[in-house]
Amino acid sequence: MSQYRINFVGRNTLLVVAVLLGMSSSGAEAAVVAQWSFNEGSGNAADSSVGGYTGTLVGFADTSAGVGNPVGGSGWTTDGRLNFDNSGSRVETDFPLSLLANKSFTVEFTASHNNAALSWSSVTGASAGNIFFLGKTAGNTSLHANLDAEVAGGLGRSFSDTNTTIADGEMHHVAVVFDDVADTQELFFDYESVNITAGVTGVLRSDGDLWIGLEGIGGGRFGWDGYIGELRISDAVLGPDDFLVENEIPEPSTMILLGIGSLGLIGYRRRRQR
């Protein structure tokens, strides 16, 4: 089991315990404007659970359950992910990227990539107009963000980070955070900040909708090669404590045991304090 999954299980455990104990959340959910969790499991629809935005699977030869399980395959998995094979498969959504103009935002996803030697490879893209690329750099394992084409003036928002290894076949969490007040753009990899760009004073502009798994500019290019577990967009500056956790929820019996164990620990601490 990868460290990534171990970390996520730990975060989910804490989340379940917090819910059982009645603890309040950070409130980051209020900032979410769209979220694709890929829990449908079959069919041509992958709709956002927030905002009512639709998503349509295009370029998948088979959209029945489980055909995307094998590495290198294409389609739905049985564990709540969607597998892309760099053959033009994508999810075309009706989320207008123009909604992110003139404001702070966070775009984050969980994904794996299978081919370090592959050219540019995109988790997010725009259907038309200007580039909205978050994905892998050509020919290596580095992350790349290119929102530069949508920036009118200022430094722009295009950068790569060579210290990341997105194309290692493992699931990772990635987030790009744009702060419209501080004029910064920050890249996070597995909950750690790996790159921050200052002086970003331009304005995001796009007349296209969000695509997932392919960049739509030029008729469709830069396909993703691997699993995408979840993608979420928020119109606020989020940090690691507010980021997505992997879509793994313990079984009900596990939740009960966690709750009982947590209450027992609280009782033990109270007795110790007397």
C-alpha positions as MATLAB code, in Angstrom:
seq = 'MSQYRINFVGRNTLLVVAVLLGMSSSGAEAAVVAQWSFNEGSGNAADSSVGGYTGTLVGFADTSAGVGNPVGGSGWTTDGRLNFDNSGSRVETDFPLSLLANKSFTVEFTASHNNAALSWSSVTGASAGNIFFLGKTAGNTSLHANLDAEVAGGLGRSFSDTNTTIADGEMHHVAVVFDDVADTQELFFDYESVNITAGVTGVLRSDGDLWIGLEGIGGGRFGWDGYIGELRISDAVLGPDDFLVENEIPEPSTMILLGIGSLGLIGYRRRRQR';
ca = [
       0.000    0.000    0.000;
       1.387    3.390   -0.927;
       2.135    6.120    1.577;
      -0.500    8.216   -0.161;
      -3.229    5.739    0.700;
      -1.961    5.334    4.253;
      -2.137    9.092    4.710;
      -5.652    9.201    3.298;
      -6.877    6.400    5.534;
      -5.528    8.330    8.494;
      -7.262   11.511    7.410;
     -10.556    9.689    6.852;
     -10.292    8.039   10.248;
      -9.887   11.420   11.889;
     -12.801   12.741    9.855;
     -15.077    9.893   10.944;
     -14.071   10.324   14.585;
     -14.736   14.062   14.342;
     -18.218   13.445   12.951;
     -19.014   10.865   15.609;
     -17.897   13.235   18.338;
     -19.931   16.117   16.922;
     -16.946   18.255   15.997;
     -17.523   21.066   13.498;
     -15.860   21.048   10.085;
     -13.605   23.784    8.764;
     -16.400   25.236    6.664;
     -14.459   24.658    3.452;
     -17.490   22.856    2.025;
     -19.275   26.202    1.688;
     -16.656   27.358   -0.829;
     -17.040   24.334   -3.120;
     -18.649   25.279   -6.433;
     -18.245   21.966   -8.304;
     -17.131   18.445   -7.446;
     -16.845   15.273   -9.506;
     -16.433   12.147   -7.375;
     -16.891    9.522  -10.132;
     -19.110    7.316   -8.004;
     -21.598    6.536  -10.777;
     -19.809    3.282  -11.607;
     -21.304    2.889  -15.092;
     -23.026    4.819  -17.865;
     -22.256    7.988  -19.804;
     -22.936   10.542  -17.051;
     -20.466   11.859  -14.464;
     -22.245   14.789  -12.889;
     -21.045   17.205  -10.242;
     -22.464   16.606   -6.783;
     -22.348   20.382   -6.205;
     -23.795   23.117   -8.396;
     -25.804   20.891  -10.695;
     -23.144   20.771  -13.423;
     -23.306   17.864  -15.817;
     -20.492   15.686  -17.080;
     -20.634   13.459  -20.157;
     -18.193   10.636  -20.917;
     -16.847   10.979  -24.460;
     -14.391    8.690  -26.247;
     -14.782    5.712  -23.921;
     -15.319    2.479  -25.867;
     -17.182    0.852  -22.973;
     -18.943    2.573  -20.060;
     -20.124   -0.548  -18.246;
     -19.082   -1.299  -14.679;
     -15.556   -2.453  -13.922;
     -14.014   -2.239  -17.397;
     -11.595    0.430  -16.180;
     -10.140   -1.663  -13.364;
      -6.958   -2.828  -15.171;
      -4.009   -0.445  -15.308;
      -3.861    0.931  -18.833;
      -7.580    0.365  -19.330;
     -10.346    2.857  -19.944;
     -13.655    3.364  -18.170;
     -15.288    2.973  -14.795;
     -13.625    1.115  -11.943;
     -15.406   -0.672   -9.134;
     -13.742    1.496   -6.467;
     -15.090    4.927   -7.479;
     -12.562    6.107  -10.060;
     -12.479    6.720  -13.795;
      -9.622    5.355  -15.911;
      -8.279    7.299  -18.922;
      -6.001    5.806  -21.599;
      -4.748    8.860  -23.546;
      -6.912    7.958  -26.538;
      -9.196   10.987  -26.477;
     -11.359    9.795  -23.581;
     -12.596   12.660  -21.454;
     -15.465   14.040  -19.391;
     -17.017   17.115  -20.984;
     -18.683   19.262  -18.319;
     -20.813   22.379  -18.561;
     -18.913   24.159  -15.778;
     -17.972   27.593  -17.219;
     -14.396   28.503  -16.315;
     -15.413   32.155  -16.476;
     -16.948   31.662  -13.012;
     -13.408   31.694  -11.606;
     -12.510   35.100  -13.046;
     -11.718   37.974  -10.666;
     -11.657   35.789   -7.558;
      -9.516   33.394   -5.573;
      -9.936   29.714   -6.314;
      -8.620   26.239   -5.566;
      -8.594   23.387   -8.070;
      -7.641   19.982   -6.669;
      -7.760   16.373   -7.759;
      -6.637   12.865   -6.885;
      -5.063   10.939   -9.751;
      -2.388    8.530  -10.924;
      -0.367    8.509  -14.145;
       1.219    5.487  -15.812;
       3.704    6.813  -18.378;
       6.526    9.213  -17.485;
       7.714    9.303  -21.102;
       4.351   10.507  -22.401;
       4.036   14.062  -23.734;
       1.927   16.720  -22.016;
      -0.917   15.017  -20.181;
      -3.873   16.907  -18.760;
      -6.249   16.292  -15.873;
      -8.082   19.564  -16.566;
      -8.610   21.432  -19.796;
     -10.879   23.951  -21.471;
     -13.383   23.045  -24.167;
     -12.413   26.079  -26.237;
     -10.825   29.504  -26.034;
      -7.889   29.528  -23.623;
      -5.751   26.905  -21.928;
      -6.665   25.623  -18.460;
      -4.021   22.929  -18.082;
      -3.186   21.090  -14.876;
      -1.279   17.878  -15.391;
       2.045   16.303  -16.337;
       5.018   17.899  -18.091;
       6.124   16.440  -21.431;
       8.694   13.663  -21.154;
       9.068   13.441  -17.377;
       7.161   13.012  -14.117;
       6.826   16.699  -13.183;
       3.612   18.539  -12.493;
       2.721   21.445  -14.739;
       0.161   24.221  -14.459;
      -0.549   26.468  -17.429;
      -3.215   29.090  -16.899;
      -1.025   31.681  -18.581;
      -3.170   32.031  -21.712;
      -6.060   33.263  -19.606;
      -4.108   36.000  -17.859;
      -4.366   39.537  -19.148;
      -1.223   41.291  -17.939;
       0.896   40.462  -14.937;
       3.268   37.581  -14.409;
       1.032   34.803  -15.671;
       0.464   31.438  -14.071;
       2.484   28.886  -16.005;
       5.065   26.780  -14.155;
       6.394   23.279  -13.670;
       7.805   21.653  -10.572;
      10.577   19.115  -11.086;
      10.494   17.850   -7.502;
       7.172   16.063   -7.976;
       6.606   12.571   -9.346;
       3.044   12.458  -10.619;
       3.776    9.751  -13.240;
       4.795    6.890  -10.962;
       1.605    4.822  -11.174;
       0.546    5.787   -7.640;
      -2.441    7.873   -6.590;
      -1.557   11.422   -5.527;
      -3.367   14.541   -4.386;
      -2.649   17.755   -6.316;
      -3.958   21.264   -5.694;
      -3.411   24.641   -7.325;
      -4.431   27.602   -5.169;
      -4.753   31.108   -6.596;
      -5.003   33.939   -4.055;
      -6.516   36.994   -5.721;
      -5.731   39.199   -2.708;
      -2.090   38.187   -2.164;
      -1.539   37.755   -5.942;
       0.035   34.319   -5.482;
      -0.405   30.914   -7.033;
       0.674   27.878   -5.011;
       1.077   24.259   -6.043;
       0.573   21.434   -3.535;
       1.593   17.805   -4.024;
       0.372   15.237   -1.492;
      -0.555   18.063    0.887;
       2.871   19.693    0.799;
       3.548   23.070   -0.811;
       6.082   22.542   -3.603;
       5.932   25.788   -5.560;
       4.660   29.314   -4.987;
       4.585   32.089   -7.563;
       4.228   35.699   -6.417;
       3.128   38.789   -8.308;
       0.294   37.107  -10.200;
      -1.747   40.191  -11.039;
      -3.538   39.059  -14.196;
      -7.209   38.149  -14.559;
      -8.332   34.638  -15.438;
     -10.378   34.666  -18.617;
     -11.898   31.805  -20.556;
     -14.901   31.342  -22.799;
     -14.749   27.557  -22.474;
     -16.139   24.916  -20.162;
     -14.115   22.510  -18.027;
     -12.975   19.236  -19.569;
     -11.537   16.413  -17.447;
      -8.872   14.073  -18.837;
      -8.153   16.057  -21.999;
      -7.301   19.597  -23.084;
      -9.956   20.707  -25.554;
      -7.910   23.385  -27.337;
      -6.924   22.378  -30.867;
      -9.684   19.799  -31.165;
      -8.542   17.735  -28.176;
      -4.998   16.964  -27.056;
      -2.784   16.039  -24.101;
      -4.859   13.097  -22.858;
      -4.469   11.709  -19.336;
      -3.107    8.175  -18.886;
      -4.252    6.819  -15.544;
      -6.971    6.983  -12.904;
      -8.739   10.110  -11.697;
     -10.434    9.633   -8.353;
     -11.989   13.025   -7.701;
     -11.869   16.635   -8.843;
     -13.089   19.633   -6.854;
     -13.223   23.376   -7.505;
     -13.663   25.961   -4.746;
     -13.948   29.739   -5.037;
     -11.694   30.364   -2.059;
      -8.126   29.912   -0.863;
      -7.927   26.471    0.736;
      -5.052   24.858    2.604;
      -4.020   21.264    3.309;
      -6.438   20.931    6.243;
      -9.313   21.751    3.882;
      -8.234   19.634    0.906;
      -9.930   16.536   -0.417;
      -9.393   13.186    1.213;
      -9.539    9.985   -0.799;
     -13.006    8.595   -1.335;
     -12.598    5.746    1.145;
     -15.178    5.572    3.946;
     -14.843    2.841    6.587;
     -17.521    0.179    6.875;
     -20.355    0.947    9.348;
     -18.961   -1.560   11.833;
     -15.588    0.178   11.664;
     -17.240    3.552   12.253;
     -19.029    2.198   15.318;
     -15.802    0.784   16.706;
     -14.032    4.076   16.064;
     -16.782    5.936   17.846;
     -16.768    3.599   20.836;
     -12.983    3.706   21.008;
     -12.925    7.493   20.810;
     -15.548    7.858   23.533;
     -13.551    5.430   25.639;
     -10.438    7.542   25.231;
     -12.361   10.658   26.266;
     -13.672    8.847   29.350;
     -10.168    7.682   30.186;
      -8.791   11.220   29.896;
     -11.553   12.583   32.098;
     -10.851    9.965   34.764;
      -7.148   10.812   34.588;
      -7.922   14.491   35.104;
      -9.921   13.907   38.287;
];
